């Protein structure tokens, strides 16, 4: 047992068709063969595995929920999320990269006109990697108060401002830029699709993060960057609605990542407790450990069920925003709890990097923060109860 752990027992899954079974089998093979052996090295060096992500794209895993006419696989979200879960159980940063890229394709797929939709096949195919520029240094949770501005100048928008906490900053090929084109508040926000090589788009130094060290996260400065008018996604003033709609799906992606991480931490702790002997027997036979692991296993299963229930609502075309918030809240809190207890089960061994639970512990925390903090998820859920 070591930092390149390949996962525990196979999770029993009920899938909609045989194609989905085959897809998850392929994903498991890739995760075991390509991701698990490399994660410790890349995380230690803090290097983004761009070639591996490109391999996932060529295998069709970066466009799973999108239509076949654009090169996607037209898979239901119920299946796509389980793909993310498997990837996250081997390498969270790679699963997050897939989730962020899928989120970055959403504005064009759902709201883009003919001009920007021409770019969708390359975006979905994985040759182009995307980033989603919404948060700002002074406006994380309060997205409606963003200050990055795009001013119309003939057939171009001139963009100025700074975005923060941008996953794939500096390695992405395109950016969704949420910027102010009009009045204060949500109605003055628009969405632009910009090539990463646009003059005036300047990624800053990557942040030194607690976890996900192989995933580049940084601020991006927009210094009078000029973006063609035909790169406007949707209408002017429609950007906030695009952003919020995309985040509903993005929260399910993060929930899936959390379930995968939690399952990996649980599996490792169970395997360790079976092998570790104290007082002449495996420690899993002591109630203090066995009952703890039983509770964690129940919580992981509950998180998965909540995530899939929200996904099935989305697939059925029904409202799912509140259920996505519940899934993201519960799954990420569960991941933090399971990772913490996994370290405790291993004792001193859990505190060293020779075992992956140390990494799981550091990584779990960010899942409670991204795609809307868990305090924001509670706010969304509480508001739904008043309606």
Backbone torsions as a table, in degrees:
resi	resn	phi	psi	omega
1	UNK	NA	128.0	-176.9
2	UNK	-157.6	-169.0	-173.2
3	UNK	-70.9	-11.7	176.3
4	UNK	-102.6	32.3	-179.9
5	UNK	-53.4	136.4	-175.7
6	UNK	-101.4	9.7	175.8
7	UNK	100.9	162.8	-176.7
8	UNK	-99.0	-145.0	-177.3
9	UNK	-59.6	150.1	178.1
10	UNK	-68.3	133.8	177.7
11	UNK	-75.0	133.6	176.2
12	UNK	-73.2	125.3	-175.8
13	UNK	-127.5	142.7	171.8
14	UNK	-106.2	113.0	-174.6
15	UNK	-113.7	156.4	-172.1
16	UNK	-70.8	-23.2	-177.2
17	UNK	-162.1	172.3	-178.0
18	UNK	-66.9	-32.7	178.1
19	UNK	-58.7	-39.7	179.1
20	UNK	-65.9	-39.5	176.2
21	UNK	-59.7	-44.6	-179.7
22	UNK	-65.2	-39.0	178.9
23	UNK	-62.7	-47.7	-179.3
24	UNK	-66.4	-31.0	173.8
25	UNK	-64.4	-43.0	176.7
26	UNK	-61.8	-44.9	-179.2
27	UNK	-62.1	-40.5	178.6
28	UNK	-63.3	-40.8	177.8
29	UNK	-62.0	-44.8	179.5
30	UNK	-65.1	-43.0	-178.0
31	UNK	-63.5	-41.8	-179.8
32	UNK	-73.6	-38.8	-174.0
33	UNK	-85.9	-34.1	-173.5
34	UNK	-108.8	-32.8	-174.5
35	UNK	-93.4	-56.1	-174.7
36	UNK	-54.2	-41.1	-178.5
37	UNK	-70.1	-16.1	-172.2
38	UNK	-108.9	-16.3	-169.1
39	UNK	-59.3	-44.9	-176.6
40	UNK	-61.6	-42.4	-178.9
41	UNK	-65.2	-48.8	-177.7
42	UNK	-66.6	-38.1	179.1
43	UNK	-66.9	-39.0	179.4
44	UNK	-64.9	-40.8	-178.0
45	UNK	-84.2	-14.3	-179.0
46	UNK	66.4	40.0	-177.0
47	UNK	-111.4	133.3	179.7
48	UNK	-77.6	130.2	-176.2
49	UNK	-84.4	67.9	-174.1
50	UNK	-60.1	-39.7	-178.5
51	UNK	-66.4	-36.3	177.8
52	UNK	-66.4	-40.6	178.1
53	UNK	-65.0	-38.1	176.9
54	UNK	-64.0	-38.0	176.3
55	UNK	-61.2	-41.6	177.3
56	UNK	-62.7	-38.0	177.8
57	UNK	-63.7	-43.7	-179.6
58	UNK	-68.7	-23.0	174.9
59	UNK	-83.6	0.8	177.2
60	UNK	85.7	14.3	-173.3
61	UNK	-91.6	-3.3	179.9
62	UNK	-98.5	-1.6	179.4
63	UNK	-133.0	27.8	-172.5
64	UNK	-55.3	-44.4	-175.5
65	UNK	-87.4	3.6	-174.0
66	UNK	-98.6	159.3	-174.4
67	UNK	-62.0	150.3	179.6
68	UNK	-65.4	-28.5	-178.4
69	UNK	-63.3	-20.4	178.1
70	UNK	-106.2	10.1	179.4
71	UNK	96.3	4.7	178.0
72	UNK	-81.5	-176.6	-177.8
73	UNK	-109.2	-2.8	178.0
74	UNK	53.1	37.4	179.0
75	UNK	-85.8	143.6	175.0
76	UNK	-64.3	154.9	179.7
77	UNK	-61.2	-30.2	177.8
78	UNK	-55.8	-38.1	180.0
79	UNK	-81.4	-45.6	-179.7
80	UNK	-54.8	-43.0	-178.2
81	UNK	-65.8	-33.3	178.3
82	UNK	-73.2	-27.3	170.9
83	UNK	-63.7	-47.6	177.6
84	UNK	-58.7	-41.5	-179.9
85	UNK	-58.5	-45.5	179.8
86	UNK	-63.7	-45.1	178.8
87	UNK	-60.5	-43.7	-178.0
88	UNK	-65.6	-29.7	179.9
89	UNK	-69.5	-17.1	177.3
90	UNK	-104.4	-39.7	-176.0
91	UNK	-157.3	102.4	-173.7
92	UNK	-62.1	-40.2	-176.9
93	UNK	-61.5	-35.2	178.8
94	UNK	-71.1	-43.4	177.0
95	UNK	-61.0	-41.2	178.5
96	UNK	-64.5	-37.8	177.9
97	UNK	-61.0	-43.1	177.9
98	UNK	-64.0	-42.8	-179.5
99	UNK	-63.9	-45.5	-179.5
100	UNK	-65.5	-41.6	178.9
101	UNK	-63.7	-44.0	177.9
102	UNK	-60.0	-41.5	176.0
103	UNK	-62.0	-38.9	-177.5
104	UNK	-68.9	-25.4	177.6
105	UNK	-81.1	-19.2	-172.7
106	UNK	-59.7	-48.1	-177.8
107	UNK	-55.4	-43.5	-179.2
108	UNK	-69.4	-44.3	-177.7
109	UNK	-63.6	-39.3	-173.9
110	UNK	-92.7	-28.3	-171.0
111	UNK	-133.9	-0.9	-175.9
112	UNK	-75.4	148.1	173.7
113	UNK	-81.8	-176.6	-176.0
114	UNK	-58.9	-37.3	-174.9
115	UNK	-65.1	-49.7	-177.9
116	UNK	-77.9	-25.6	179.2
117	UNK	-67.1	-19.9	175.8
118	UNK	-61.6	-24.0	-178.6
119	UNK	-83.6	-13.6	-170.4
120	UNK	-61.0	-42.1	-180.0
121	UNK	-57.4	-41.4	178.1
122	UNK	-69.6	-34.2	178.6
123	UNK	-66.4	-46.2	-177.2
124	UNK	-72.4	-32.7	-176.8
125	UNK	-69.1	-13.1	175.4
126	UNK	94.5	-6.7	176.7
127	UNK	-71.0	-29.4	176.4
128	UNK	-109.7	131.7	-179.9
129	UNK	-105.1	137.5	-174.7
130	UNK	-108.2	162.1	174.2
131	UNK	-139.3	156.3	-171.2
132	UNK	-122.3	107.3	-171.0
133	UNK	-102.7	90.0	-179.9
134	UNK	-117.2	-53.6	-175.1
135	UNK	-65.9	153.8	177.3
136	UNK	-132.8	163.2	-176.6
137	UNK	-54.9	-37.0	-178.3
138	UNK	-106.8	5.6	-175.6
139	UNK	-144.9	75.4	178.4
140	UNK	-82.3	-72.9	-178.1
141	UNK	-70.3	-29.2	-178.2
142	UNK	-91.5	70.5	-174.6
143	UNK	-64.4	-27.8	-178.1
144	UNK	-68.7	-13.4	-178.6
145	UNK	-98.5	14.9	-176.7
146	UNK	-59.3	150.9	-174.2
147	UNK	-117.8	-10.4	175.7
148	UNK	-57.3	127.6	-170.8
149	UNK	-117.3	142.7	173.6
150	UNK	-120.9	117.7	-177.8
151	UNK	-106.7	129.6	-178.8
152	UNK	-70.9	129.9	176.5
153	UNK	-137.1	91.3	-176.7
154	UNK	66.6	-121.8	-178.7
155	UNK	-98.3	22.8	178.7
156	UNK	-137.8	155.9	166.6
157	UNK	-102.9	137.6	176.2
158	UNK	-104.5	115.0	-171.0
159	UNK	-104.0	130.9	176.4
160	UNK	-139.0	144.1	-179.4
161	UNK	140.8	-171.0	-177.8
162	UNK	-137.8	133.4	173.2
163	UNK	-107.2	153.9	-174.8
164	UNK	-131.6	156.0	176.3
165	UNK	59.5	41.6	-175.9
166	UNK	-91.5	112.1	174.5
167	UNK	-68.1	135.2	-177.8
168	UNK	79.0	10.4	175.9
169	UNK	-57.8	126.9	178.6
170	UNK	90.1	-16.8	178.0
171	UNK	-119.0	-12.6	179.6
172	UNK	-70.6	156.5	175.8
173	UNK	-99.4	-20.3	176.1
174	UNK	-147.1	153.3	-178.8
175	UNK	-126.2	133.5	164.4
176	UNK	-85.7	119.9	-177.5
177	UNK	-110.8	116.7	174.4
178	UNK	-94.5	119.5	-169.0
179	UNK	-143.4	162.0	-177.5
180	UNK	-90.7	119.7	176.5
181	UNK	-112.4	-4.2	-175.9
182	UNK	-147.5	-142.4	-173.5
183	UNK	-64.7	164.3	174.0
184	UNK	-62.1	155.0	178.4
185	UNK	94.4	-180.0	-173.8
186	UNK	-63.8	-29.5	-176.6
187	UNK	-74.0	-9.4	179.6
188	UNK	-99.9	12.0	-174.8
189	UNK	-104.1	136.8	177.6
190	UNK	-127.2	169.8	-179.8
191	UNK	-122.2	128.3	176.7
192	UNK	-118.3	146.3	175.3
193	UNK	-108.1	117.1	-174.7
194	UNK	-121.9	142.0	172.0
195	UNK	-69.8	142.2	-177.7
196	UNK	-62.9	-28.5	-178.5
197	UNK	-81.9	5.5	179.6
198	UNK	-60.0	125.9	176.4
199	UNK	-55.9	136.0	-179.5
200	UNK	97.9	-9.7	172.1
201	UNK	-94.9	111.8	-169.8
202	UNK	-125.9	96.9	173.9
203	UNK	-62.3	140.1	179.9
204	UNK	-93.5	-176.7	179.1
205	UNK	-62.2	137.4	178.6
206	UNK	-59.4	145.6	176.0
207	UNK	-69.9	151.6	175.8
208	UNK	-94.7	96.9	-169.3
209	UNK	-96.3	158.5	178.4
210	UNK	-64.6	-43.5	-179.6
211	UNK	-135.8	-171.7	-178.4
212	UNK	49.6	46.6	-173.7
213	UNK	-72.1	-17.2	176.2
214	UNK	-89.6	3.6	178.3
215	UNK	-109.1	112.7	-177.7
216	UNK	-71.0	125.2	179.1
217	UNK	-129.2	127.8	-176.3
218	UNK	-158.6	167.7	168.5
219	UNK	-76.6	155.2	172.9
220	UNK	-127.7	123.8	177.4
221	UNK	-94.1	135.1	175.9
222	UNK	-111.2	107.0	-174.9
223	UNK	-107.5	81.4	-176.9
224	UNK	52.6	46.4	177.1
225	UNK	-73.1	133.5	-176.2
226	UNK	-101.6	120.0	-178.4
227	UNK	-118.3	127.2	-178.7
228	UNK	-57.6	146.2	-179.9
229	UNK	-59.5	-32.3	-178.6
230	UNK	-73.9	1.2	172.9
231	UNK	-95.1	9.2	173.0
232	UNK	-70.6	129.7	179.2
233	UNK	-100.6	119.8	-172.8
234	UNK	73.9	-164.1	179.1
235	UNK	-92.7	161.5	172.1
236	UNK	-58.1	138.1	179.2
237	UNK	84.7	-0.2	-177.4
238	UNK	-99.3	-0.7	-172.2
239	UNK	-63.8	-37.9	-177.1
240	UNK	-65.5	-40.2	178.4
241	UNK	-65.7	-36.4	175.8
242	UNK	-62.8	-45.7	-177.7
243	UNK	-61.7	-45.8	-177.3
244	UNK	-68.5	-38.0	177.7
245	UNK	-65.1	-41.7	178.5
246	UNK	-64.0	-38.2	-177.7
247	UNK	-66.7	-29.6	174.8
248	UNK	-57.6	-46.2	177.8
249	UNK	-69.4	-39.4	180.0
250	UNK	-62.4	-34.7	178.7
251	UNK	-66.0	-34.6	175.3
252	UNK	-66.7	-36.6	176.4
253	UNK	-61.3	-43.0	178.7
254	UNK	-68.7	-36.0	175.2
255	UNK	-59.5	-42.5	179.1
256	UNK	-63.8	-42.4	176.6
257	UNK	-59.9	-40.7	-179.7
258	UNK	-65.7	-41.8	178.5
259	UNK	-62.5	-43.0	178.8
260	UNK	-62.2	-44.2	178.9
261	UNK	-64.2	-44.1	-179.8
262	UNK	-62.4	-42.3	179.4
263	UNK	-63.0	-41.4	179.3
264	UNK	-63.2	-44.4	179.6
265	UNK	-63.8	-42.1	178.3
266	UNK	-62.8	-48.6	-178.6
267	UNK	-58.8	-42.7	-178.5
268	UNK	-66.6	-42.0	179.4
269	UNK	-63.9	-40.0	178.5
270	UNK	-64.3	-47.3	179.7
271	UNK	-60.2	-42.0	179.9
272	UNK	-65.2	-43.9	-178.1
273	UNK	-67.3	-25.9	175.5
274	UNK	-72.3	-33.5	-174.7
275	UNK	-91.7	-30.8	-176.2
276	UNK	-76.6	123.8	-179.4
277	UNK	-110.1	138.7	172.8
278	UNK	-140.4	140.0	-180.0
279	UNK	54.7	32.4	171.9
280	UNK	86.1	7.9	177.8
281	UNK	-152.7	159.8	179.8
282	UNK	-60.7	141.6	-175.2
283	UNK	-67.4	-19.2	179.1
284	UNK	-66.4	-17.9	179.5
285	UNK	-80.8	-10.4	175.0
286	UNK	-82.7	135.2	-175.9
287	UNK	-56.9	-37.0	-177.5
288	UNK	-58.3	-34.5	178.0
289	UNK	-89.4	-47.5	-176.2
290	UNK	-60.6	-44.4	-179.7
291	UNK	-68.5	-37.4	177.0
292	UNK	-60.2	-47.0	-179.6
293	UNK	-66.5	-33.6	176.7
294	UNK	-63.2	-42.7	178.0
295	UNK	-63.8	-43.0	-179.3
296	UNK	-64.5	-41.3	178.8
297	UNK	-61.5	-38.3	178.7
298	UNK	-66.2	-40.9	-179.1
299	UNK	-68.1	-37.5	177.5
300	UNK	-65.3	-43.0	178.5
301	UNK	-63.3	-39.0	178.6
302	UNK	-66.1	-39.9	178.5
303	UNK	-63.5	-42.2	178.7
304	UNK	-63.2	-43.5	-179.2
305	UNK	-63.7	-40.0	179.1
306	UNK	-65.8	-41.7	178.0
307	UNK	-62.0	-46.9	-177.3
308	UNK	-70.3	-32.0	176.5
309	UNK	-63.5	-42.3	177.4
310	UNK	-65.9	-39.5	179.5
311	UNK	-63.1	-39.3	-179.7
312	UNK	-68.1	-33.3	173.2
313	UNK	-62.8	-45.3	178.6
314	UNK	-60.0	-45.7	-179.0
315	UNK	-63.0	-29.3	-179.6
316	UNK	-85.5	0.0	180.0
317	UNK	75.2	21.2	-179.9
318	UNK	-101.3	159.3	177.8
319	UNK	-57.7	135.9	-177.3
320	UNK	-141.9	7.7	-174.8
321	UNK	-58.5	-47.7	-179.3
322	UNK	-66.3	-40.3	179.9
323	UNK	-67.4	-32.8	175.3
324	UNK	-65.1	-40.6	177.9
325	UNK	-62.9	-42.5	178.4
326	UNK	-62.6	-43.9	-178.7
327	UNK	-64.3	-44.2	-179.8
328	UNK	-64.5	-44.2	-179.8
329	UNK	-60.4	-54.2	-173.9
330	UNK	-69.6	-42.2	-177.1
331	UNK	-66.4	-40.8	-178.3
332	UNK	-75.2	-36.2	173.2
333	UNK	-64.1	-37.8	177.3
334	UNK	-64.6	-43.3	179.0
335	UNK	-59.7	-41.9	179.1
336	UNK	-64.7	-42.0	-179.6
337	UNK	-65.5	-46.8	-177.1
338	UNK	-66.3	-42.5	179.3
339	UNK	-62.9	-40.7	178.8
340	UNK	-62.4	-47.4	-178.5
341	UNK	-70.1	-30.1	177.2
342	UNK	-63.1	-41.7	175.1
343	UNK	-59.3	-42.9	-178.8
344	UNK	-64.4	-39.8	179.0
345	UNK	-61.3	-39.1	179.3
346	UNK	-77.6	-14.8	-178.7
347	UNK	65.4	-136.2	-179.0
348	UNK	-59.5	-32.8	179.9
349	UNK	-64.3	-28.6	-179.8
350	UNK	-72.8	-11.9	-176.4
351	UNK	-94.8	-0.8	-179.5
352	UNK	-114.4	154.5	-173.9
353	UNK	-75.2	-2.4	175.2
354	UNK	-65.4	-22.6	178.7
355	UNK	-114.7	139.3	-173.6
356	UNK	-71.3	-11.2	-179.5
357	UNK	-65.1	-26.1	174.6
358	UNK	-61.8	-43.2	178.0
359	UNK	-69.5	-42.4	178.3
360	UNK	-56.1	-41.8	-179.4
361	UNK	-60.7	-44.1	-179.6
362	UNK	-69.5	-35.2	-176.3
363	UNK	-76.5	-33.9	-173.9
364	UNK	-59.7	-33.5	-173.8
365	UNK	-60.8	-40.3	-175.0
366	UNK	-65.6	-26.1	-178.3
367	UNK	-67.7	-22.7	175.7
368	UNK	-79.2	-5.6	-174.1
369	UNK	-112.7	-44.2	-173.2
370	UNK	-72.2	160.6	-179.2
371	UNK	54.7	37.9	-177.0
372	UNK	95.0	119.8	179.7
373	UNK	-59.8	163.0	-179.7
374	UNK	-69.2	-19.9	171.8
375	UNK	-67.3	-38.5	176.4
376	UNK	-66.4	-38.0	177.7
377	UNK	-61.9	-40.1	177.9
378	UNK	-65.0	-36.1	177.4
379	UNK	-64.6	-44.2	177.8
380	UNK	-59.2	-46.1	-178.5
381	UNK	-66.6	-43.3	-179.7
382	UNK	-62.3	-40.8	178.9
383	UNK	-64.2	-34.7	179.3
384	UNK	-65.9	-27.0	-178.8
385	UNK	-75.6	-17.5	-179.2
386	UNK	-89.9	-9.9	-176.2
387	UNK	-87.5	NA	NA
